[in-house]
Amino acid sequence: MDPYEAVVSVAREPGDSPDAQLLMQRLSATLLSITGDSGGRSFKPEDILQPASCFAIARDPDGTAVGCGAFRPLSAQIAELKRMYAVTSSRGTGSALLFFLESEARGCGYQQIWLETRRVNQRAVSFYLRHGYLPIENYGRYLGNPAAVCFGKRLA
C-alpha cells in the first residue's frame, strides 16, 4: 500500500490537460528561478504518448492538482524520470508521486529509473538521495555538463 495514500491520490492523467499544463508551467518557473533554465527543452508532451511512458498528477483530498511527474523510455530496461514537481505546501506529494511512478515503471518492465537535475538544486538532490537514488555518470544530453548531476535507481 502507498504510504502517502491518505495525503494525496496519484493517478495517470493526460499530460496535455489544463491541470498538467499549469503544473508544468509552475515547474518551469521554479526551475528557472533556481537554475536559470526552465528544463522545458528536455521534455516534450509527445514524449509521454509513446508506449511504456507515463504522466501522473497528484491531487489533494479536495481534488486540487498539487503535483506531477512523468517517465519515458531511455531503453527497454531504463525509464527516465521527468517533470517532477510538487506544490511546496503539499507535504508528502513528491514522495507519493515518486512511489507511484516507480511502481508504474516496474509494471512496464523497466529495471532502472534514471534522472537528471542541476547540482544547484539541492532540494531535488537531497530528495532523490533520501529516496534511494545514487549518483551515476551523466548520460545523453547531460554528458559533459558540469552543472548537471544524474541519478539512478534499480527497481526491485
N, C-alpha and C positions, 0 to 999 in steps of 0.2 A: 504494500500500500504506500502511496505517495505521502511522505511525512508532512507535506505542505498543503494537503488537500483541503483542510479547513480554512486556510488563509486565502487561497486563490484557487480558481479552477483553470486548468490549462487544456487547450484543445487545438487540433489542426483547424486552421481557418485560411481563407484565401488571402494571399499576400497583396492583392490589389484592392481589398476592402477599404472603406474610409477609415476605420479604426487602425488597420495595418499601416496605411499611408501616414496617418497622423503620428503614430508611434515612431515610425522610421524617420519622419521629419524631425521629431524631437531628439531622436538618437543622433542624427546628423548634426544638429545644432550643438548638442552636448559634446560630441567628439571634436567638432570644430573649435569649441572654446578650450578644450583640454589639450588637443594635439596639433591644432592648426590645419587639420584635414577632416572633412566630414565622413570619409570612408565610403562615400557613395559610389566612387568609381570602381570599387572592388566587388560590387553586388548589383545585379540587375534583377528585376522582378521575374523575368523569364527563367532565371536560374532555378527557381523552385517549381517550375512547371514540368521539369524533366522527371522521369521515373526515379524512385529512391531518393526523393527530396521531400522536405517538409517545411512548412511555415506554421508557427503556433502563436497564439495570443493567450495571455494570462488575463483573467478577469476577477475583480474583487466580488464579494458576495452580492453587491448591488448590480453586477453585470458590467461595470465600467472597465474598459480595457486599460490595464496597468503595466503591461509588458509584452515583449515579443521576442522571438528568436527563430532561427532557421538553420537548416543544414542542406548541403548539396553534395553530390558525389565528387570526390577528387580521383578516386579509383574504385574498383569493385569492392575493395576492403576498407577504404578510408573515406569518411564523411568530413566535410569542412563546416564548422560552426560559423554562422554569420548573423549579423544584425541583432545581437543580444542587447536588450535594453529593458530596464525596469524603472518605473517612476520612483523617484527617491523616497517617497513617503510610503511605499508599498513593501513593507518588511517581509522578507521571505520569497518575494516574487522571482528574483533571479535564480535562486536555488530550485524553486518549483519548475521554472522553465527549463533549466539545465537537466534536472531529473527527467522531465518529460521527453526532451529532445534526445537524451542518451537512450532512453527506453525505445523510442521510435526508431532511432538509428540501429539499435540492436535488432529490432524487428525487421528492418530492411536488409539485414545480413552483414552490416558493417562490423569490422573488428576493432576499429580505432576511430577516434574523432581528433582532428587537428584544428587549430585556430591560430589567428594572429591578432595581436593587439600592439599598441605602442608602449614602449618602455615607460614613457612619461605618465601613462595612465595607470598609476599604482593601485588604484581601487580595483581595476579589472585584473591586473596581475595578481594581486592578493586573493581575489575571488577565485580565480582558476586554480591557484596553488592550494587553497583551502579545500577545493573540490577534487583533489587528486590528479590534477593535470601537471605534467612535468615539462620542463623546457626541452625543445627539440631544435634541430638545425632549421634555420629559415628555409622555406620552400617556395617554389613558384615565383610569383611576382615580388616576394619579400626577400629573395636571395640578394645579398649584398647591401641590404638596407639596415644600417646600424640603429635606426630609430624603431625598427620592428623587433618584436620578440614573439616567437612561436611556441605553442604548447601542444602536447598530445596526451591522449589517454586511451588505454586499452579498455575495450568494453568486455565485461565478463560474459 
